[in-house]
């Protein structure tokens, strides 16, 4: 049974895509079978993993077909990245997908029902890259998940949205998904400045038990290189960023144990 983790934050620009891809890469490098699901209509995760329009179905069609009761071959939605990461890409159709989902009698569990398909049993981990809106789509991701990772940029607006995210997880845990837990707050894009250091220390002090020990440095050049090289260099375990995410990957595995 796959362990499902949603990567969420209402605030944009905190590194959700970078976290999702590099955590997936770290898990794959350790021999884990990983599936990434892109739930953001901006499709950054899909594009970085090398997706091009190929006429095959995306996560949006899977959702639509599930609500409509149309039998679907889930295998046709899964793409394979040459670095060992499987993924289901996003599309523009996600923009208005919540209006479709709301027609399902079990609208809180559309994605959970999708992931009950036998094809997903082959995976050790399923990572869901969520969009910034805390809407029905993101609630669905959390209802299908065991854990949530909340990336936080260690800048002047670090606290923005953090309490709201924690409240959202708590609300879902108290209502529609009793097993959901915050796996950790991830201090991301940290820089060697007084502001960044001070904010990181404040977050760690306030949320001691749920903040990852691993801190991700701000490495824009390495992040851009992964985007430009796509399939060939999504996760570079020899780079500073890759080494740090591999450390985070091991921490994630240990925390789940």
N, C-alpha and C positions, 0 to 999 in steps of 0.2 A: 504494500500500500504506500503510495507516494506521500511524502511530506509536502504540503502545499504552503507556500509563503507569499504573501502579498507585500509588495514594496510600495508604500503610500506616503504622500504628504500633500496637503492642500496647497502648499506654496510651491510655485514653479521654480526651476533653476537650482534645485537642491542636489541634483545628481541622481535622480531615480533611475534613469536609463543607464548611466555609468555603473551604478551599483548592481542593477539587475544583470547586465551583461558580464561584468567582471566576477560577480558571485557565481553565475552560471559557468563561466570559464574556469573558475577555481574548483568548483565541484567536478566538472568534467575532467580536469587535469588529475584529480584524485581518484578517477575511475568510477565516478557516479554517473548514472544515467539521468540526464536533465532535460526538462522541457520548459521553454519560456513562452508565456502567453502575453502578447502585447494588447493591452486594453486602452491604449491612447490613440485617438484618431490622428494625432500628429505623426505617428508611425516611426518615431526616431529609433526605437529598439529594433523594429523590423528592418529598417534600412541599414542600420549598423551591422546587423546579422547577415546582410547581403540580399535581402528580399527585393525582387523585381516583379512587376506585374506579369503573372504567368497564366492568368485565366482560371486558376484554382480557387477554391473557396477560402475565406479568411474567418477569423473569429466572429465577425459580424454575421456572416451567413450561417455559421453554426448556431448562433443565438437565435436568429430569425427562424431557421428550420425547426429548432427545438420547440419554440413557442407555437409554430404553425402545425406541429405534429408531423413534419416531413422527415422520413427516414433518411439519414445521411451517413456517408462513408467518412468517418472521422480521420481515417488515415490520409485521405486526400487533402486535408487541411494542414498536415504536419510537414514542414520543410526541414531540411537537414543542412546544418552549417558544417563546413569541413573541419572545424576545430572540435567537433564532437557535441555541439549543442543543437538539439532539436527545438523548433519554434513554430508557433501559430501566429501569423502576422495580423496586424491591424489593417483597417481600411477607412476611407472617408465615411462609410456607412455607420460607423460608431457614433457619429455626431448626434444622430437622432434615435439611437438604439433603445433608449429608456422608454420611449413611447410604445415601442413594440413589446418590450419586456413587461410593461405594466398590464398587458392583456392576458398574461399567463396567470392562472389561479394561484400558482406557487411562485409569484414574481420575485420573491426573495431568494429563490433557490434555482434559478435558471442555469447559472454556471455550475453550481454543485451537481445538478442533474447531468449536465454535459460531461463533467469529469468522472461520472460514475460508469461511463463507457469502458469496456474491458481493455481498450487499446492503451489507456493511461496507466494501467497496472504495471506496465513495463518500467516505469520511471521510479527513481529513488526520490527525486525532488521535482516539484513543479513551481516555477517562479512566475508570479503575475505582476507585470509592470502596470500600475494603475495610473489613470489620468488624475489631474489635480482636483476636479470636481468631486465633492463627497456626495455623489448622487446614487441612484439605484444601481448603476453599473458597478461602482466601487463597493457598495454595500454587498452586492452579489459576490464580488471577489472575496471579500472578507468572510462571507457566509460559507464560502467553499474552502477557506483556508484554516490551517492549524495555527499559523503565526503571522504577525505583521512586523516588518522592519520599517522604521521611520528614519530616512536620511534627513539630516539637518545641516545646512550650510553654516559654518562657523564664522558668519559675518554679522554685521550690525543688526540684521533682521532675523537672527537665528531662532528667536522664540516665536516668531510669527507663525501661527497655525499649529504649533506643537501641542498646546493644551487642547485645542479643538480636535486634533487627531487622536489624542489619548482619550478624550471624552467619547469620540466616535467608536473606538475599539471597545471601551467599557460598555457603551450602550448596546452594541451588538452582542457582546459577551453576556449581558444580562437579559437578552431577549431572543435573538434568532440563532446564535451560535455559541453555546456554552463553553466550547473547548478553545475558542479563540484567545490567544495571548499575544502580548507585545514581546517579540523575541529580543528586540533591542532598538534603542535610539542610536543611529550611526552618525558620529561627528565627521562631516564630509567637507572636502575643499578647504581644509585647515591651512592657515598660513602662519608664518613666523612673525606675527605682529602682536602688539599688546592687546588690541581689541579682540582678535581671533583667539588668543590664548586665554584671555579673561572670560570670554563668553563660553568657551569650551569647558573651563573649570567650573563656571556657574551651572551649566547644564549637568555636568557630571556630579556636582554636589547636590543639586536638587533632585536628580533622577538617578541616584547612585546604583540602584539595583537593576535598572533596565537600560543602562548606557553601555555600549560595547567598549571593551578595553582598547580594541584596535581603532586607531584614528586615521582617516584617509587624507593624505596630503593633497594640496592643490597642484595638479600636474596638467595644465591645459594642453601642452604640446603633445603629451602622450595620449590624452583623450582624443584630440583631433586626429592623431595618426591612426588610431583604431577606427575612427569613422571613415577616413579616406581609404584605408586599406581593406576595410570591411572583412570579407571572409578570411583573408589571409592572416590578419593580425588583430582579431577581436580581443584576444586575451594574451598578453605578452608577459609570461611569468618571470622573465628576466628583467623587466623594467621596474622602476621604483613603485609605480602604481600597481603593477601585477604582483609584485612581492607582498605589498601591503594587503591587497585583496585576498591573496592566498592565505595570509595570516588571519584575515577576517573569516574566510571560509572555514578554516580549522576551528575558530572560535564558535562559529554558527553550529557546526557539527557537534562540538562539545556541549554547547548550551542545550541543544535538543536532546542529547543523551541524558 
